Amino acid sequence: MGMWFAKLHETFIETGYYHLILEGFRNTIIISLGACLIGIVIGTVIAVIRYFAEENRVLVPLAHLCEAYVTVIRGI
């Protein structure tokens, strides 16, 4: 087991590759937060359109488009 830790230390710490792992982790967090934000915005817009389409006949075609989008995304 000690040899495994020595090899791990040599590979990541001594060579400085741990910086690459930290950079990848940072990029993953940024992409995840961005995707969550975009999803919240799109979901809110779709929900508002579908809600107000019940009262406003002008929004009905847009509500059908939103319903199709939701169906496709659920299918994916």
C-alpha positions in Angstrom: 0.0 0.0 0.0 2.9 2.4 0.8 4.3 1.9 -2.7 0.9 3.0 -4.2 0.9 6.2 -2.2 4.5 6.9 -3.2 3.7 6.5 -6.9 0.6 8.7 -6.4 2.7 11.4 -4.7 5.3 11.2 -7.5 2.8 11.3 -10.3 0.6 14.2 -9.0 2.4 16.2 -6.4 6.0 16.2 -7.5 5.3 16.7 -11.1 2.6 19.4 -10.4 -0.2 17.6 -12.2 -2.5 18.2 -9.3 -2.9 21.7 -10.8 -4.5 20.2 -13.8 -7.0 18.2 -11.7 -7.9 21.4 -9.7 -8.4 23.3 -12.9 -10.6 20.6 -14.3 -12.6 20.6 -11.1 -13.0 24.4 -11.3 -14.2 24.1 -15.0 -16.6 21.4 -14.0 -18.2 23.5 -11.3 -18.4 26.6 -13.6 -20.1 24.5 -16.4 -22.5 22.9 -13.9 -23.6 26.2 -12.4 -24.0 27.7 -15.8 -26.1 24.8 -17.0 -28.3 25.0 -13.9 -28.8 28.8 -14.4 -29.7 28.3 -18.1 -32.1 25.5 -17.1 -33.8 27.6 -14.5 -34.3 30.5 -16.9 -35.6 28.3 -19.7 -37.9 26.4 -17.4 -39.3 29.6 -15.9 -40.0 31.1 -19.3 -41.8 27.9 -20.5 -43.8 27.7 -17.3 -44.9 31.4 -17.5 -45.9 31.0 -21.2 -47.9 27.9 -20.5 -49.6 29.4 -17.5 -50.6 32.6 -19.2 -51.7 30.8 -22.4 -54.7 29.5 -20.6 -56.0 33.1 -20.3 -54.5 34.7 -23.4 -55.4 33.2 -26.8 -52.5 34.9 -28.5 -50.0 32.7 -26.5 -51.7 29.4 -27.4 -49.4 28.7 -30.4 -46.4 29.5 -28.3 -47.6 27.3 -25.5 -47.9 24.4 -28.0 -44.4 25.0 -29.1 -43.3 25.0 -25.4 -45.2 21.7 -24.9 -43.4 20.2 -27.9 -40.0 21.3 -26.5 -40.8 19.8 -23.1 -41.9 16.5 -24.7 -38.7 16.3 -26.8 -36.4 17.2 -23.8 -38.2 14.6 -21.6 -37.7 12.0 -24.4 -34.0 12.8 -24.5 
